[in-house]
């Protein structure tokens, strides 16, 4: 590599580290953040995704656009590692609500009998002080 290429690589690495360090502060939950949510599949309502989740292939086998479906440990690792989310509630139509009080994100997961799950909705505005029903309503399940 040339000297210029080494310098560009070092600057890129330093910029990436700085951005990764700042991400939690940039995405931190605000007390006044309104709860907002989105279906995991554009144009398909969350209740419909919940009905379809049991029959969807895992994402590595999917041929078209669909929600992220994978084995439970992969879903749990992704939500915990990438979003600092933890299980919050599992009381509505067999779904699991995950949330991050650090990042203010939330995710609605549809577990399946074959030890896999599909993410059917996600959003922002998570606050552990709010009633969990607000997230289900926002997703359209109540």
C-alpha positions in Angstrom: 0.0 0.0 0.0 1.1 3.5 -0.6 1.6 6.0 2.1 -1.5 7.9 1.1 -3.6 4.6 1.2 -2.3 3.9 4.7 -3.2 7.4 5.9 -6.8 7.0 4.4 -7.2 3.6 6.0 -6.1 5.0 9.5 -8.4 8.0 9.2 -11.3 5.8 8.1 -10.7 3.5 11.1 -10.5 6.4 13.5 -13.7 7.9 12.1 -15.5 4.6 12.4 -14.4 4.2 16.0 -15.5 7.7 16.9 -18.9 7.2 15.3 -19.4 3.8 17.0 -18.5 5.4 20.3 -20.9 8.2 19.8 -23.8 6.1 18.6 -25.3 5.3 22.0 -25.4 9.0 22.9 -26.9 9.9 19.5 -29.6 7.2 19.8 -30.3 7.6 23.5 -33.8 7.5 24.7 -35.5 10.8 25.4 -38.3 11.1 28.0 -40.4 13.1 25.6 -39.9 10.7 22.6 -43.3 9.7 21.2 -43.9 6.0 20.7 -43.7 5.2 17.0 -43.7 1.8 15.3 -43.5 0.1 11.9 -44.5 -3.2 10.4 -41.5 -5.3 9.5 -42.9 -5.6 6.0 -44.0 -2.6 4.0 -47.6 -2.7 3.1 -48.5 -5.6 5.4 -50.2 -4.8 8.7 -48.6 -6.3 11.9 -51.7 -8.5 12.7 -51.4 -10.0 9.2 -47.7 -10.7 9.7 -48.4 -12.3 13.0 -50.9 -14.7 11.2 -48.3 -15.4 8.5 -45.2 -15.7 10.7 -45.7 -19.5 11.4 -45.4 -20.3 7.7 -42.6 -18.0 6.7 -39.2 -19.5 5.8 -36.2 -18.4 7.8 -34.5 -15.5 6.2 -31.6 -17.6 4.9 -34.2 -19.6 2.8 -36.5 -16.7 1.8 -36.9 -15.9 -1.9 -38.6 -12.6 -1.5 -39.2 -9.7 0.8 -40.3 -10.8 4.2 -39.6 -10.1 7.9 -36.4 -11.3 9.5 -37.0 -14.9 10.7 -34.2 -16.9 12.3 -33.6 -19.4 15.1 -34.3 -18.0 18.5 -30.7 -17.7 19.7 -29.9 -15.6 16.6 -32.9 -13.3 17.1 -32.1 -12.9 20.8 -28.4 -12.2 20.1 -29.2 -9.6 17.4 -31.7 -7.7 19.6 -29.4 -7.8 22.6 -26.1 -7.0 20.8 -27.2 -4.6 18.1 -30.0 -2.7 20.0 -29.3 -3.4 23.7 -32.9 -4.8 23.9 -34.1 -7.2 26.5 -37.4 -9.2 26.8 -40.0 -7.0 28.4 -43.3 -8.8 28.0 -44.9 -11.9 26.5 -48.5 -11.5 27.1 -50.2 -10.6 23.9 -51.2 -13.3 21.3 -48.0 -15.2 21.9 -45.7 -12.3 20.9 -42.7 -11.1 22.8 -42.0 -7.5 23.3 -38.3 -6.5 23.6 -37.1 -3.0 24.6 -34.1 -1.0 25.2 -34.2 1.8 27.9 -30.7 2.8 26.7 -31.5 3.3 23.0 -35.2 3.8 23.3 -36.0 1.1 20.7 -38.6 -1.7 20.9 -39.2 -4.9 18.8 -42.2 -7.2 18.6 -41.2 -10.8 18.0 -43.5 -13.7 16.9 -42.0 -17.0 18.3 -42.8 -20.2 16.4 -43.1 -23.8 17.5 -39.9 -24.8 15.7 -37.7 -22.7 18.0 -37.4 -19.9 15.4 -39.0 -16.5 15.5 -39.9 -13.6 13.2 -39.6 -9.9 13.9 -43.0 -8.5 13.0 -42.7 -4.9 14.1 -40.2 -2.4 15.6 -40.2 1.2 16.7 -38.8 4.0 18.9 -39.9 5.7 22.0 -39.5 2.7 24.4 -39.6 3.7 28.1 -39.7 1.0 30.8 -42.1 3.3 32.7 -44.8 3.2 30.0 -47.5 0.5 30.1 -46.6 -2.2 27.6 -50.0 -2.0 26.0 -48.9 1.2 24.2 -46.4 -0.8 22.1 -49.0 -3.4 21.2 -51.5 -0.6 20.3 -48.9 1.2 18.2 -48.2 -2.1 16.4 -51.9 -2.5 15.7 -52.4 -5.6 17.9 -54.9 -3.9 20.3 
